[in-house]
Amino acid sequence: MSVALARIIELPRLEDERGALSLIEAEAHVPFEIRRLYWLYGVPASASRGAHAHRELEQVVIALAGGLSIVLDDGSARRTFELSRPDHGLYVPPRLWRELYAFLPGTVCLVAASEVYREADYIRDYAAFTREVTAA
């Protein structure tokens, strides 16, 4: 898998005098059926999250409030993305190492995932990740 496949997805934004609303519909706005949602919040600015890859799971990461940076790595190339708009999501294909950092105060980060939690899908050691992706 290549970091070139990761991309920002513009989500629908409906706005009027009452405010704004954005939405995600599985297989319409994200390229997979959503099987799990989780969110990160209260993350100190000095902390990082992630530091793993998934063998099969796909994700869309959205900063609902605040903002953060995400670096994606395919074992040979790296790309950094900045998220700070609730109507933009970052599509993260499988087999990419990810690190989330530089959380702004008050950040709430929603993650839509293609699978339920399975520990066997995780690669938590970077050296093991690079061995696995270069062997494929």
LINLIN-V46266 format. One record per backbone hydrogen bond with DSSP energy under -1.0 kcal/mol. NH is the residue of the N-H (numbers start at 1). CO is the residue of the C=O. If there is no record, write none. Layout:
NH;CO, NH;CO
This chain:
5;2, 6;3, 7;91, 9;89, 11;87, 14;21, 16;19, 19;16, 21;14, 27;32, 28;25, 29;25, 35;113, 36;113, 38;111, 40;109, 47;44, 49;100, 51;98, 52;98, 53;123, 55;121, 59;92, 60;112, 61;90, 62;110, 64;62, 64;108, 65;108, 68;83, 69;101, 70;81, 71;99, 72;79, 73;97, 74;77, 79;72, 81;70, 83;68, 88;85, 89;9, 90;61, 91;7, 92;59, 95;54, 97;73, 98;52, 99;71, 100;49, 101;69, 104;67, 107;104, 108;65, 109;40, 110;62, 111;38, 112;60, 113;36, 114;58, 121;118, 122;119, 123;53, 129;125, 130;126, 131;127, 132;128, 133;129, 134;130, 135;131
